Amino acid sequence: MFRVEINVKVRDVIERHKAKVLEETGSAISNEYIAVNAGINSTTLYKILSGENKPSLDTLAKLASYMKIDDLNEFVEFRRVS
């Protein structure tokens, strides 16, 4: 038997999205802008990005929908630890 560590990588996905928007439009977007357009509370997003909270499946789905990501696995990394 082995254990699996799950790493939620919301910060990486959001940073890639922000870079893509900047490249495509020449305009930077804030985390608050992302939260509002994804339909989540900006404080919730801040707490997720700071590591204070883990995102719910609903929150991940809202972020994925806003960023046009079809697969929630984009947000998660699985690693065998033993």
C-alpha positions in Angstrom: 0.0 0.0 0.0 1.2 3.6 -0.6 0.1 7.1 0.3 -0.7 9.9 -2.1 -0.1 13.5 -1.4 -2.5 15.9 -3.2 -1.2 19.4 -4.0 -3.8 22.0 -5.0 -2.0 24.4 -7.3 -4.6 27.2 -7.7 -1.9 29.9 -7.4 0.1 28.4 -10.4 -3.0 28.2 -12.6 -4.1 31.7 -11.7 -0.7 33.2 -12.4 -0.6 31.5 -15.8 -4.0 32.9 -16.6 -3.0 36.4 -15.5 0.1 36.1 -17.7 -2.0 34.9 -20.7 -4.4 37.8 -20.3 -1.5 40.3 -20.1 0.1 38.9 -23.2 -3.2 38.8 -25.2 -4.6 42.2 -24.1 -1.7 44.2 -22.7 -3.7 44.7 -19.5 -3.0 43.2 -16.1 -5.9 41.8 -14.1 -6.1 41.5 -10.3 -7.0 38.6 -8.1 -10.1 40.5 -7.1 -11.1 40.8 -10.8 -10.7 37.1 -11.2 -12.8 36.4 -8.0 -15.6 38.7 -9.1 -15.7 37.3 -12.6 -15.6 33.7 -11.3 -18.4 34.4 -8.9 -16.5 33.8 -5.7 -15.7 36.1 -2.8 -12.4 37.9 -3.1 -11.6 37.1 0.5 -12.1 33.4 -0.3 -9.7 33.6 -3.2 -7.1 35.5 -1.0 -7.3 32.8 1.7 -6.9 30.0 -0.9 -3.9 31.8 -2.5 -2.3 32.5 0.9 -2.6 28.8 1.9 -5.0 29.7 4.7 -7.9 27.7 3.2 -8.2 24.8 0.7 -10.6 25.4 -2.2 -13.9 23.6 -2.3 -14.8 21.6 -5.5 -17.4 24.3 -6.2 -14.8 27.1 -6.0 -12.5 25.2 -8.3 -15.3 24.6 -10.8 -16.1 28.3 -10.8 -12.5 29.3 -11.3 -12.2 26.7 -14.1 -15.3 27.9 -15.8 -14.1 31.6 -15.7 -10.7 30.6 -17.0 -12.2 28.2 -19.6 -10.4 25.2 -18.2 -12.2 22.0 -19.0 -10.4 19.6 -16.6 -10.2 20.3 -12.9 -7.1 18.1 -12.8 -5.3 21.2 -14.0 -5.6 22.5 -10.4 -4.4 19.3 -8.7 -1.1 17.4 -8.6 -0.9 13.9 -7.2 2.3 12.6 -5.8 3.1 9.1 -4.4 4.9 9.6 -1.1 5.4 6.0 0.2 
